[in-house]
Amino acid sequence: MKIIDLSFETELSHYKILIGKDLFKKEIFADALTGDSVFIVSNETVAPLYLEPLTSAFSDYKVHTYLLPDGEEYKTLEYWQCLLGEMIKVGLRRNDTVIALGGGVIGDIAGFAAATLNRGMSVIQVPTTLLSLVDSSVGGKTAVNHPLGKNLIGAFHQPSLVVSDISTLSSLPRRQYLAGISEIIKASIIADSEFFEWLNSNVSSILALKDPTISEMVERACRIKADIVALDAKESGVRAWLNLGHTFGHAIETCAGYGALLHGEAVSIGICLAAKFNYERQGLSKADYEKITCLIDKFGLPGKIPTGLKSSELISAMRLDKKNSSEMLTLILPAKVGRVMINKAVSVDEVENFLIKQID
Ligand SMILES: NC(=O)c1ccc[n+]([C@@H]2O[C@H](COP(=O)([O-])OP(=O)(O)OC[C@H]3O[C@@H](n4cnc5c(N)ncnc54)[C@H](O)[C@@H]3O)[C@@H](O)[C@H]2O)c1
């Protein structure tokens, strides 16, 4: 088992990310549990696979479970309220623990429920998708969607522990697995050119889900994320790097309609757009632009805006993004493989002209 210790420079908080196989055991969770109840949040797809083995780790506790329907469309205020209602009904107290068992959707909504009930309760993230193992379970961002945009309502709420059991990847649908790889490629472009080359050399083992390649990949990607969030828990500086590909990606995801594209697929398109945008501005070399798009293509991830989307709609969605004023957009752009730049004043017109060229 690999252990990553995540300590924050600016907060009095630290926690462990445990990465390995067969981790659903008492001793893995024991130190992070307080109170006398655990409240497991999962969904109708993940629960039949992993709820029972996970529950066996909590035999000394009163266990409550709540299953949401499966899908991004249920990551809403309405379902958050249903979840809180159930937590209140079973008498959950502040020192009890919420357990999020599932992908990023469950992690985000369960984390937000834990952040808000009783003015904040402990949450343990148990991610079961590749995206959630390497990205959403680490760093404490929790949220639900609003019809006007993704993740607009939420809170920073760090988990007390992350238990990343990579055996859960064996049941993950192929498309979901591939979508998770885009966040891993993103991490390598942001901070680790050597890891980028490693990914490039290990494409076939990664696609075949071979271990120890997978464990190493998850650990390295998690470490990059942990190192960045440790410096900037509340995204006032370098944490924004992690939004590489996300400003374009969120807009594409929103305009395509939730569910048409997976989050990771929208991010891979967003990364390619951010790379092309900066290449055209001469901020990224042609060689690195091609390396980035080529690696995304090797994993079978999309790199182009889907047909039918309009540049004007994409721009409106980008303006609504939490980080953007109406006149200027903030974009995270790759400066080279292994380094990004935060560009806080990109004019809306420049981005719209660029998008028009990508669509026509
Ligand atoms: N909080 C953050 O920092 C952060 C970061 C990135 C993404 N996100 C959020 O994460 C969400 C996307 O997460 P996701 O890609 O994990 O999607 P997801 O949670 O919807 O899971 C994808 C699908 O896989 C199923 N599934 C999960 N684990 C499985 C398993 N082991 N075996 C079989 N099926 C399994 C789920 O039921 C679902 O159908 C988005 O809502 C996004 O906004 C949050």
The ligand as an ORCA input file, in Angstrom:
! r2SCAN-3c Opt
* xyz 0 1
  N     -14.236     17.767     -6.458
  C     -13.320     17.830     -7.377
  O     -12.190     18.292     -7.146
  C     -13.637     17.300     -8.737
  C     -12.622     17.148     -9.680
  C     -12.944     16.600    -10.914
  C     -14.241     16.210    -11.183
  N     -15.208     16.386    -10.246
  C     -16.584     15.952    -10.491
  O     -16.576     14.540    -10.619
  C     -17.685     14.143    -11.406
  C     -17.243     13.113    -12.394
  O     -16.770     12.008    -11.682
  P     -16.633     10.559    -12.350
  O     -15.988     10.695    -13.666
  O     -16.042      9.697    -11.330
  O     -18.152     10.176    -12.690
  P     -19.300      9.400    -11.864
  O     -19.199      9.620    -10.444
  O     -20.569      9.750    -12.546
  O     -18.977      7.876    -12.179
  C     -19.019      7.423    -13.499
  C     -19.894      6.193    -13.682
  O     -19.189      5.050    -13.221
  C     -19.995      4.333    -12.270
  N     -19.049      3.723    -11.359
  C     -18.320      4.324    -10.399
  N     -17.422      3.478     -9.897
  C     -17.605      2.298    -10.536
  C     -16.968      1.048    -10.461
  N     -15.898      0.843     -9.697
  N     -17.427      0.050    -11.241
  C     -18.471      0.257    -12.092
  N     -19.089      1.438    -12.237
  C     -18.645      2.436    -11.463
  C     -20.880      5.388    -11.680
  O     -22.019      4.829    -11.104
  C     -21.189      6.220    -12.920
  O     -22.177      5.588    -13.693
  C     -18.235     15.408    -12.031
  O     -19.415     15.741    -11.361
  C     -17.165     16.449    -11.774
  O     -17.693     17.738    -11.659
  C     -14.925     16.914     -9.038
*
